[in-house]
Amino acid sequence: MNTPATYITGNTRHGPGPAPSVHTRPRALSITRESQIIALICLADLAATLVLLSHCNVREGNPVMGFYLQWGVCAFVAAKLGLLFFPILVAAWCAQFQPVFTKKMLRFAIVAYVGLYGLLFLHHNVPVLLADVSSPRIAATQAAASAHPGAQK
């Protein structure tokens, strides 16, 4: 029985040739642990932002998200979730073909997200939060000083 080489080797030439490709079909989409960590960080960022915006005099440090916040809280939440889940789906798709590279890039994204979040929070919100905490004491001190002008040296 003469079987064509295509059935045996997986290539279209007849006779011996290179081995067939290891990947004949992509793996199923799966969300990596790194993607889950990014999602948790982003959801914690969203919750913290909403709480701080409603209770304190802070502002959104990310100019892109600040734009969506101008349109309202619903637009802000929708944009935040869209900008979270779309890249996670892209990463899940890429992980089918380049799992090691995708894992490294997601780990870099985790470090970059936490680092940028920390820097923006420190730069924009910590001074405002410190001013909010100290403002009742400052107001009480100023009121006491104005009530007793001779007591101050």
Secondary structure, 3 states (H helix, E strand, C coil): CCCCHHHHHCCCCCCCCCCCCCCCCCCCCCCCHHHHHHHHHHHHHHHHHHHHHHHCCCCCCCHHHHHHHHCCHHHHHHHHHHHHHHHHHHHHHHHHHCHHHHHHHHHHHHHHHHHHHHHHHHHHHHHHHHHHHHHHHHHHHHHHHHHCHHHCC
